[in-house]
Structures are given as structure tokens and as C-alpha cells.
């Protein structure tokens, strides 16, 4: 078996030698052919100029001058000869060879092939092909790419992760390479609003596995904006509960809802509990992302200007009229549009695993067409310079809804919860408070 393996390896390299020999012979033939063609052109040019010199009689006249033995006559004749030579050589100032004399266009560039041959190694069926885990991978200012092997044992000693930006204008693809000891890698310096392809393979000594399936992921439309939930400004700690790191907020339908049930028969409705981010945005374009728990009954997300924060929290309590009930997003029509226009902030409604497009003149009139499946991760892009806010499926960076927003004041991320609900900020959003290490 070892002898057979040696023979097969030798045959593989012999094929490479044969290809190289064919390429070498073709290059030598091309250079030789070009040389002969150029020599013919130059020889024709030499003969042409030689004939011009002979017809001009300048060579014969110069030879006669050299035969002159009288010094005074020679000096006088030589001066005339010099003038004739000057006139004859003026035409040579614009002289150009009839053919290119260098062979720079025949330089063989083997840098790419040398890199490929440097990566030449044994493929082994014994090494499992890794698979990139798209659910655990994230793309923000930095990309966290994670992968796993389908088998129970990790047979590779090291992994090589390659990636490149998808660009239709580029004729050839240049993969960027990085070696990883574990099964995840954080990549920096990625462009905003771009698509990247990733692939990974495992190595054990000189043996490597085939490449994994290429996975395409998208970066956000703007740099990630970092913040935490604000536990001071308007925060209702009776209805909402923050985790110690202020990266998650939960609204529990417990005793407050039961106590409020006595008032339902007189028309008082359960209200939304608002919470905002602890950092505002004054200018530029920014993006943040979060997860909404699947069990959440009703959640509103968006932005609020600083000059309307007080009004926002004032409107959440002491509401006694059913007409003033916070819009749940489940109804449609002119009432929704009128209510949305009176809101102090720009919000969209989420709930019961659905994303509700607000009822606007441009939106479809059919309520069913305004209901989309709730993405596992939702993103918000605020462009203060253009006065626009967009709501994205952060998994594929697809814009679900975009509208105008007044950015005259400092803008804050805003969230509202009703009933049983929870919102968790993405790791990249809270990264300014905790370093975004390779081992996350």
C-alpha cells in the first residue's frame, strides 16, 4: 500500500512537471518568434538608412577629404564636411528603432503559482470538513466567525480561515488568510455595507481537509453604536428588570398585571413601560442590534429625541381612556396612522413572533401584508445627516422598513415593553464597556 501511495504521489507531481515543461516550451517559442520578427524589421531599417547614406554621397566625399595632404586645404574642406554631416544627422534626432528592443512583455509572473504550490499538501479523507456556524457567527464592526466539525472528535491541529470581499468589478478573487488554533476568529477592518465570503479548512501536519462550504455574510450599513440600557432616566423598576450588566431588560406579566385587572372593567388598559439607551447620537450614521425573546407579547423599538424624552415617559402612566391605549400594532387603518403621528418618538411594533410595518400612506392597506416574521436578530440604522431611520433583519442585513425622523436634537435608542417580554442587546453593541476579545 505504501508503494502504491508513493506511485500515485509521483504521478501527481509528474503531471505538474509536464504542465510546467509545456508552459516553458511555449514561452521560449514565443520569445524566439518575437525575436526573429523584430530582427527582420530592424534589418530592413538598417538597409534603408544605409542606402540613404550612400545615395547622399556623404561617405564618398568624406573618404576623399581624408586623402587630402595639404593641411590648409584639409581644414577648409573638413569644415564643409562638418556642415554636411550636421545637416545629414539632423534627421537622425527623431530616429526610432523599427522594433522594440526589450522583452519586458515576456516576463513570466509566477508569484501566484508559487503561493499555490506552497500550499500544496495531502488531502486526507481522515480529516473532517469543518462547517461554519452561521447562527453563532456575527458581522458588525468586527466579525466573529465560528465553525465546528460534524464528528465528535476534533482531528485537526490547526485551522485556516480565508475570506474576501464580494466585488463584481474584480476579475480575480484574492483570499485573505489567517491561521487559527481554536474554532472561532474575530476579524477586524471590514467595510460597512459589504458582503464577504468565508471558508475554512483543517490541518494536521502536512495533511489538510477540503475547504468548507463558502458562507456569505453581510456587514451593517453603518458602524456599530455602543450603549447600555439606562437605569435612571424614566426607568420603571416595578415593571422592568435589568440584568446587572444592563445589556438585557425584561418585562414580566406578574402581580402588576393582576392588580390592574380590577380596573379593566372601567376601561383602564395596561400601558407600555419605556426604557432608553444611556448614550445619545448627535450626528453621523450608526447601527445597533438586539434580540427579542420569542415569547414576548408586545415590544416597540426605535429612537426618541432628547427634547421629547420627558413627554415619552409622562404619556406611559395615568392613561384612563381606551382611545389612548398604546398602539399594539395588531390593528390597522386611520386610527393607527393618527396615533403614530402623535407619538413623541419613532417606533415600530414587534410581538408574538411578528414584525408589524406601521400604517402609513405608503404602506399596503391590507393588514396581513404589513405583518412579517420576526427576525432572530433585529437591527436599527439611524442616519442623522439624512434624517432617516431603518429597521433591519440583522441576520442578512435586509431593510424591512424605513421612514423619516426628526434628528434636530440628541437621539437615543428607545424600547417599550408590555406584558411578558424581553430584549437583549447584541454583544457588539455593548463592546465599548467590555473588550471584544478573540475568545468571546
N, C-alpha and C positions, 0 to 999 in steps of 0.2 A: 504493500500500500504506500509506503514512503517513496519507493522508486517511482510508482505511478504519479504521486503528487509532485515529485521533482520534475518528471517528464512534462506534466501539464503546466507547471510553472515556467519551465524552459520554453515551451511552445508559446505561451503568452508573451514572454519577452522577445522571442524571435519575431512575432508579429509586429511588435513595436519597432524592432531593428529594421524590419522590411519596410515599414512605413517611413521611417527616417531616411533610409537609403534612397527610396523613391523620391522623397522631397528634396534630398541633397542633389540627386542627379538632375531633377527638374530645374533647381536653382542654378546649377553650373551650366546647364544647356542654355537657360535664358540669358545668363551673363555673357556667354560666348557668342550667342547670336546677336545680342545687342552690340558687342564689341566689333564684330565684323561689319555690321550695318554702319556704325559710326566711322570706322576706318575708311569705308568706301566714300562716304560723304567728305571726309577730311582730305582724302587723296584727290578727289575731284576739285576741291577748293585749292589745294596746292598747285595743281596743274594749271588752273585758271589764273592764279596770281603770277606763276612763273611765265606764262605766256604774255601777260601784261607787261612784265619787266623786260622781256626780250623784245617785244614789239616797240617798246618805248625807246630802245637803243641806248638806254642809260648804262647798261652793263658794258656794252662795247665801247662807249665813249669813255667810261671810267678806265677800262683796260688801256686805251690809247693814251690817256692822261698819264698813267703810270709809266709809260715808255718815254715820256719827256725827260731829257737830260739837262736842259738848260734851267737853272734854278729860278730865274726871273719869270720865264715863260710858264714854268710849272706852277708857281704861286698864282699867277694871273689866271691860268686855266683851272687850277684847283678851286679858286673862288667861284668861278662859273659852275663848276661841277657841284659845289656845295649848295648853290642856289637851286640847281635842278634836282638834287637829292631831297632838299626840303619840300619842294613842290610835289615830288613823287610820293613822299612819305606822309603828306598831309591826309591823303585818302586812307591811310592805314590807322589813323587815330580812331575811326569808327569801326575798325575791323572787329568782327566777331567770328569765332570758330563756327563752322557749319554744323557741328555736333557737340553735345555736352561731353565734357572730358571726364567728369567724375561719375561714380557708380553708387551714389548715396541712396538712390531709389531702389537699390537691390540689397539693402541691409536687412538681414533676417532678424526679426524681433521674436525671441524665444522666451521672454520673461514669463508670460502667462503659462506656456507649456512647462517651463521649469517648475513653477509653483504646483502645477497639476501632478507632475512626476514626483515632486517632493512629497505630495500627499498619497502617493501610490502605496497601498498596503493590502494585506489579505482580507478578503471578505469571508466572514465565517457565519455559517448558519447557527452556530452555537450561541452567538450574541443576540439578545433580543432587540428588536427595533423599538426604540423609545417612542412615546406618544406625548405630544404637547397637550396639557390640560387647559382647555380654553376657559373653563369656569374659574379656575384658580389663578389664571394669568390676568394681569391688569395693564392698561395702557393709559398713562397720564403724563406728567412732566417727565417721569421716568417709567420704564416698562418693567414689570415683573413677569418673567416668563418661567412657567413651571412645567415639568414633564414627569412622566412615570413610565415604568416598564410593566407590561401586562402580566408578566410572570411574578412569582413570589420572591425569587432571588434576584439580586442586582449583580449581573455578571460582568458589568463594565467597571473599569477602574477610573475612567475619566470620560467626560462628555465634551463634545464640540458643538457650540451653538452658532449658527450662521443666520444672518438677516440682511435684508436690503430693502430700500425704499422703492415702492412701485412707481415707476415713471414711464409713461408711454413714449416720451421723446427719446429715451435712451435705447440705443440699438443693442448693446450688450449689458448683461447684468453683472455687477460687481458685488459679490457677497462679502460682508464683514464678518470676521471670525473671532470667537472668544472661547477659551478653554475653561471648563467648569468642573470642579471636583464633586459638587453636590448635584441636586436635581432642580435647581432654580437659579436664576440670574437676574440681577437688576441692571438695566441698560439706561444710559443717560444720553443727553444731547439728541433727542428725537425731535423732528419738526412737527409743529402743530398742524392739525387738519390734514394728516397724511396717512397713507396706508403702507404697511410694512408686511413683508413675508418672512416667516421664521421656519427653520428646520433644525433638527438636532440628530446626532448620531453618537453611539457609544464606542469607546476604545478599550481594548485590553491588550497591552503591549503593542505589537505591530498589527494586531487583528482589529478590524472595525466592523461595526454593523452597517447595514444600509441606512440611508437617510430616512428620517421620519416623514410622514405626510406634511406638506407645506401648509402652514396655518397663516391666514391673512388677518391682521388686526389693525384697528384704526385709532389714531391719536385724537384727543379732544380738539374742538375748533379753536380753543384758546388756552393759555396757560392756566394751571390749576390754582384756584384761590383757596387759601388755607384759613380755617376758622374753627371754633368750637361753639357749642350751644351756650348762650348767655344765661347764667343762673341768677341774674339780678334784675335786668330790665323787664318788668312785667311778668316774670316767671311765676306761675301758679303752682306752688309745691303741694297744694292739696290734691290737685287732679293729675299733675305730671310728675314723673320721676326720672331724674337724670342719673346716669352711671357716674362713678367717681371721676372718670376722665373727661366727662362732658362730651362724649362722642355719640351717645345714644340717648334718646328720650322716649318715654313710654307713657301712654295714657290708658289707665285701667278702668274698665266699666265696673266699678265696685260699689261701695256704700254711697258715694255722691250721686250716682245714677239712681240707686234705690230710693234715697231720700228725696230726690227730685221727682220721683214718680207720683207722689201725692199731688204735685201741682199740675200734672199733665191734664187733669180733668178740667182745669180752669184756663188752659191754653198757654201755659209756660213751657217752652221747649228747651231741651238740653243744648248748650251752646258750645262753640269751639274754644279750645284753650290754645293760645298762641305762644310761640317761643321764637326768638330771632338769633342770628349769629352774633358773636362777640366782636366782630370786625366789620367795618364798612368799606365800601368801594366808592372812590371819588371819580375815577376816570379809567379809561382803557377797556380791554376786553378780557373777561375772566370766566372760568368754568369750575363748577363743583359737582360732585356726585354723591348719591346716597342710596340706601336700600329701604324699602318699605315692607314690613312684615306682611306675609300673605293673609294673615288673619285680620288685618286692620280693617275696621268698619269704614272710617272716613278720615282722610288726610288731605290737607291743602298745602301746596308748596309754591314758592315764588319769591318775590322781592318786595321790600317796603322802603320808601324814602324816610330819612330821619325826621323830617318835619311832620310825618303822619303816624309815627310810632305811638304817640300818646293816644291819638284817636283810635288806633287799631285796638289797643288793649281796653280802652274805655267802652268800645262797642261790644265787647265779648261778654259783658255781665249786665244784669238787670234788664234783660230782654223779656218783655211780657206779651208781645203780640206775635201770633203765628205768622203774620205777614212779614215780620222782621227776622224770621228764622234764617240762620246762616244757610246759604245755598249748598245743598248736598251734592249737586251735580247730577242727580237722578232724574230731574225734571228738565223740560226744555221750554222754549217759547220766549215771548216778550218779557215775561217776568224775570227770567234768568238774565236776559240782556240788561234790563233796567237795574237789576241788583248788582251785576258785575260793574256797571259804570259808576255806581255809588260807592264802591269799595275803596278804602284808603290804600290798598296795596294790590299788586298784580299777582293773582294766584290761579293755579289750575287744581282740579279736584281728582283725587285718587281714592279708591275704595273697592272692597270686595273683588280684588284682583283685576280691577279695571282702571283705565286711564280715560278721563272724560274731557273731550275737547269743548271749551267754553262755547256758549251760544252767542255767536257774533253774526253780523250781516253776511260775512264771507263764508261762514261755516255751513255745512249741509243742514237743511231743515229737518231731515229725518233724524230723530234721536238715536236710532240704532247705528247710524253711520258715524256718529260722533263718539262712539264707545270703542276703545281699543284695548287689547290685552295689556295688562300692566307689566312693563319690563322688570326683570330681576334687579336691574340697577338703573336708576334714573339720573339724568344729568341736567343741569341748568347752565346756560351760557348767557351772560349779561354783557352787552356791548353798550357802554355808556356813551361812546362817541356817536354812535348811530341811533341811540335811543331805542334799542331792540332787546327783547329777552326771548330766548328759545328754550324749549324743553325737549330733551333728547333721550333716546334709548342708548344708555351709556355702553351697552354691550357692542353694538355695531355703529355707534355714533350717528344714528339716523335721527333727523329732526322730526318730532311728532307734531309740534305746534309752535308758532312764533307770533309775537304781537309787539306793538309799540308800547313803550313805557317812558314815563317822565323821569329823567335822570338829573333833574336840576339840583337835587340835594344828595347827601351821602346815602348810598344804597346799602341795605342789609339783607342777607338771606332770611326768609321768613317761612315758618312752618306752623300749621294748625292741626290739632288732633281732636277727634271726637270718638267717644266710646272706647272700645278696646283697639289700640293701635300702637305702633312703634316705628321709629325712624332711626337708622344707623348711618352715620357719616362714613364715607369711604376712607380707607387708611391714608391715601394720598392727600385728602383734604385736610387731615389733621397732622400732616407730616411736619409742619413748622414747629410743633410742640414736642415731637419725638422724631429723632433722626430716622431716615428711610434707609436702613441698612440692607446689606445683601442677604441677611439671614431672616428677613421678615417672612 
